[in-house]
Amino acid sequence: MKVTVEFLGPVRTLAETKEAEVDLNDEARIRDLLVAISEKFPQLLNRVIDAEAFKLKEPYGLSVEGRYAVKDVDAKIGKNNRILIFPIEAGG
């Protein structure tokens, strides 16, 4: 399946692109997506993506379709999902 990943804020700056398409198998999990992104964008390793656990480092977050946040890297990815990776900022 193809998954579109959109990078926001400083993640976009590091990736040097607004978005990327990633090919994953139909049983892929968030961790698989982060591994694939790391292969395409090694500059995100240890800055945005933890290179050992393949999860997002703080203060970064991941959202599916911009509707709900996903913290569990073992969560399955649905077909035709758009994933956003962005910095989590506190407002006040």
Phi, psi and omega per residue, in radians:
M1 nan 2.686 3.101
K2 -1.798 2.338 3.113
V3 -2.164 2.318 3.079
T4 -1.669 2.260 3.118
V5 -1.984 2.175 3.093
E6 -1.852 2.307 3.136
F7 -1.780 2.334 -3.125
L8 -2.099 2.632 3.058
G9 1.037 -2.357 -3.079
P10 -1.148 -0.365 3.085
V11 -1.169 -0.698 3.091
R12 -1.089 -0.730 3.131
T13 -1.072 -0.803 -3.140
L14 -1.156 -0.730 -3.119
A15 -1.293 -0.356 -3.120
E16 1.084 0.528 3.070
T17 -2.794 2.725 3.133
K18 -1.335 -0.689 -3.103
E19 -2.710 2.895 3.122
A20 -2.551 2.646 3.067
E21 -1.831 2.363 -3.096
V22 -2.169 2.342 3.056
D23 -1.617 2.200 3.131
L24 -2.332 2.806 3.062
N25 -1.334 2.881 -3.037
D26 -1.160 -0.294 3.131
E27 -1.775 0.258 -3.046
A28 -1.071 2.608 3.105
R29 -2.011 2.960 3.139
I30 -0.986 -0.712 3.129
R31 -1.024 -0.729 3.108
D32 -1.065 -0.698 3.096
L33 -1.093 -0.784 -3.124
L34 -1.146 -0.602 3.058
V35 -1.119 -0.822 -3.138
A36 -1.084 -0.710 3.110
I37 -1.130 -0.695 3.123
S38 -1.088 -0.608 3.119
E39 -1.220 -0.663 3.135
K40 -1.359 -0.572 -3.056
F41 -2.282 1.257 -3.093
P42 -1.049 -0.352 3.119
Q43 -1.171 -0.231 3.102
L44 -1.477 -0.282 3.140
L45 -1.127 2.364 3.128
N46 1.105 0.071 2.987
R47 -1.929 -0.808 -3.128
V48 -2.023 -0.710 -3.103
I49 -1.970 2.219 3.088
D50 -1.176 2.123 -3.037
A51 -1.252 -0.303 3.140
E52 -1.657 -0.787 -3.068
A53 -1.675 -0.200 -3.054
F54 0.833 1.034 2.977
K55 -2.364 2.869 -3.133
L56 -1.294 2.442 3.069
K57 -1.447 2.720 3.040
E58 -1.253 2.486 0.169
P59 -1.769 0.701 -3.060
Y60 -1.744 2.626 -3.141
G61 -2.337 2.944 -3.111
L62 -2.333 2.370 -3.132
S63 -2.262 2.486 3.076
V64 -1.723 2.107 3.126
E65 1.023 0.262 -3.123
G66 1.220 0.203 -3.075
R67 -1.834 -0.609 3.140
Y68 -2.569 2.525 -3.130
A69 -1.434 2.568 3.106
V70 -2.163 2.161 3.095
K71 -1.890 -0.419 -3.092
D72 -1.428 1.919 -3.103
V73 -1.242 -0.157 3.089
D74 -1.657 0.071 3.091
A75 -1.218 2.441 3.118
K76 -1.272 2.646 3.084
I77 -1.772 2.269 3.086
G78 -1.360 2.829 3.131
K79 -1.191 2.533 3.086
N80 1.045 0.496 3.089
N81 -1.410 2.606 3.004
R82 -1.892 2.157 -3.096
I83 -1.877 2.336 3.075
L84 -1.939 2.354 3.030
I85 -2.075 2.220 -2.954
F86 -2.664 2.834 3.042
P87 -1.387 2.430 3.071
I88 -1.575 2.143 -3.122
E89 -2.092 2.474 3.058
A90 -1.559 2.415 3.111
G91 -1.823 2.997 -3.136
G92 -2.894 nan nan
